[in-house]
Amino acid sequence: MKFKIALIGAGNVAWHLAPALEDAGHVITEVYARTLKSAENITDRVYAGEPKDDLDFSASEAEIFILAVKDSAILEVADEIILPEDSILVHTSGSVALDILNYSSATYTGIFYPLQSFTKGRKIEFDEVPFLLESDDEETLQKLKKLAKSLTPLTYTVRSKDRKAMHIAAVFASNFSNHMIRIAEEVMRRQGLDFEMLKPLIIETISKSLQIGAKAAQTGPAIREDYETLEDHHRFLSYNENFAEIYRLVSQDIIDS
């Protein structure tokens, strides 16, 4: 089954999702952004698709409208968008509940959440991206499953409360681990050291954690309860109170776990 789809938003998710949906055989009818230039940044990536800077979609031929905007904008856009009859409105957020779309004019609503980190310009293999789906309407849910399965075999039906837990877990696994790597970069740079030296360790740590489980893969002074080293490291980081406190809190949590 192929769908006509309108995208509302021109950020990282829309930048990746528009061409992926078109490659899967679907038609992108319109792309909305607050400025036409931003919308054109997405429509330029697909064969067809009208750029829009207004939320009146009453004459659209699209059946599915995908809200790919930041979480704080979902309610406002859902309230303002004008949709045709029998339309399906979904959002792509990991942490926002389905019922926020009750404020919209959509006939049917749902969740179409790709569990992945998106950055413009970086290629994503969509057949490796899990999609978390939800709808209170069974027919709508089946359509979303067909849409997701045109992109990936990794499709899951997940209710809002469980999706929020998964999103929190994803923040720890992805955003926080990335931030730790950024801190490591800064520590190395401050000493005039080449961060490239740490890359094999990072790759092996992630690989081992996924293979044998994070608890079994844990190494370092905290798991050994090497308090002398921990105190020495904490003193070293005194030049940056935030880094020192992060080091203390994470080390203590490793000891306590």
N, C-alpha and C positions, 0 to 999 in steps of 0.2 A: 504493500500500500504506500503510495506516495502522497505527500501532503503539500499544500500551499501554506507557507509560514511567513509571518511578519516578526521581525526582531525589534524590540524596544530597548535601546541602549547601544552604546558604541565603545564599550570598554574591552578589557582583555577577553572575557568570555565570548562576547559577540564577534570579536575579531577572529577567533578560532572557529566558533560554531557555524557561522554563516557559510564559509566554503566547505566545511565538513558536511553540512546538511545538503548542500547542492551536489557535492560529489556522490552522496548517497542516493541521489535521484529526486530530491525534493526541490521545490521552487521557492526561492526567497522573493516575496512580493514587495515588501517595503522594509526599510530600516529607519527607525526614529532615533534622533539625538536632539539635544537642545540647539545645536547649530547644524546647518546643512553640511558644512565642511566635515564635521565629525561623522555624520551619517554617510557621507560620500567615502570616507576612509574605509567603511565596511562594504558599501555597494560596489566599490571599485574592485573588491576581491571576489565578486560573483558575476555570473553572466548577465543576470537581470536583477532588478530590485530598485524601487524608487526611494531616494533619500527623502526624509520628511523631518520637519522641525515643529510639527503640530501633532496633537494626540487624537485627532479625529480620523478614526479608521472605519467610519460607518459605511463607506463605499468599498472597503477592501474585499478582495476575493480570498483572503487568507482564512483558513479554518483554525489554525493554531497560532496564538500570539505569545511569544516568549519574552518575558520581562527579564532582561539581563542587565539590571541596574544595581547600584550599591544598596545594601540592606536598608539603609535609612531613607532611601527614596522610593521603596516599593509601595508603601501605603499611599503616598501622594500621587504617584503615577497611576496606580490602580484606581484611585478615586476619580482621576481626571480623564482617563482614556475612554473614548467613545468607540464601542465595538458593534459589529453587525450581529444579527440574530444567530443563535446556535453556535457562537464562537467559544473556543477553549482558551482560557488565559492561564498561563503557568509562570512561575518564577523559578530562578536558578539558584536560590540561596540555600546554604546548608543550615542556617540557624533560625530562619524566619518561618513561623508556622503557616500552614495552609490557610487557616481561617482569615488571614489578613486580606485575602483576595475576595472575601465576602462583600467588601466595600465597592467592588467594581461592578460594571454593567455586564460582565461576562455571564453567559448561560451556564458554562461549566468551568471548573477551576482545577488546578493540579500543581504538582511539583515536578520539575525536570532538572535535577541537581547533578551536575558532573563533579564527581569527587576527585578533583585534580587541581594542581596549581597552574595557572595560566599567565603567561607573559608574552606580550606582543613580540613577534619576530622569532620566537622559539617554537620549533616544530613539535606538535603533539600527535602521538599515535592514538587516535580515538578508539581503535579496537582494543586498547589496553586501559581505557578509562571506565571505571564503574559509574553507572548512572543510578541515582536513587529517585524512585518515583512514588507519587502519592496522588490519590484523588478519592473523593467521596462517591463519585459516580463510576460504576463498574465499566461502562462503555468507554468513558473518557480514559480510564486507567488502561484499558486494552489498547486504545489508540496511542497512548504515550509509550506503552511497551513496544509497540510496532515501530514507533519513531526511534526510540532508543536502540532497539535491536538492529536497525538499519545502520547504526554507527558502531555498535559494540556488542559482544555476547555477554558482557558483564552488566546485567540489569537486575535491580532489586526493588521490591516494594517495601518501603520503610515509612512508618508513621512519623509525624512531626516530632514527638518527644524522643524517639529513638534517633532520628536524624540529627537532632540537636546534640545528643551525646556523641554521635559519630563526628560531628563537626568540631566539638571540643577536643576529642581525641586527635583529630586531624591537625588542630592548632598545635597541640603538644608535639606530634610526630613530625610535622612539616615546618610550621612557622617558627616554633621555639627552637627546634634543632638548627634551622637556618640561622636564627639569631645567635646561637652559640658559636656557629662557624664564623659569623661576622665578628664576634668578640675575639675569637682565636686569631682572625686576620689582623685585628688591631693590636693585640698583644705582640704578635710576630713583627708587625711593621714598626712598632715603637722601639723594638730592639734592633731594627735594621736587618731582620731575618727574612728569608724567602719563604712565603707561605706554601710554595710548591712542595716543600719538604713534608708538609702535613697531609697532603692529598692521599697518598697510599694508606695512611692510617684511617682517614675518614671513610674511604671506600671499603676497607676491610671491616671496620666497625659496623657500618650499616649492613653490609652483606652478611656478616656473622649474626647480627641481631635478628635479621629476617630468617636466617636458616635455623638457628637453634633457640631463638627466643631472647628477648632483651635482658631478662633477669639472669639467664645463664651466661650471656655474653658480657655482662658487666665486669670491668676490670678497673684498676686505678687505686689511688690511696684511700678513698672513702670506703670502698667495699672491703679493703684490707684493714680498715680502722687504723690507718697510719697517721695518728694525730700530729706527730712531729712534722711530717711533710705537709699536712693540711694547714697547720699554723704558719709554716714557712711560705706557702703559696699565698695565704691570706695576707701576710705582711707585704709580700711582693706587690700585691694588687692594691695596696693602700693609696696609690696615686689616683685611683678611680674608685670612689666609694660604691658606685652601682655595680661594677664588676666584682668587687670584693664581697658585697652582700649576696649577689647571685651565686658566687662560688660557695659561700658559707651555707646558704639555704639549700642548694642542690646537693652539696656534699652531705649535709645532715639528713636530707631525705633519703639519699642512697644508704646511709648507715642505718636509718630506721626501717627501711623497707625489707 
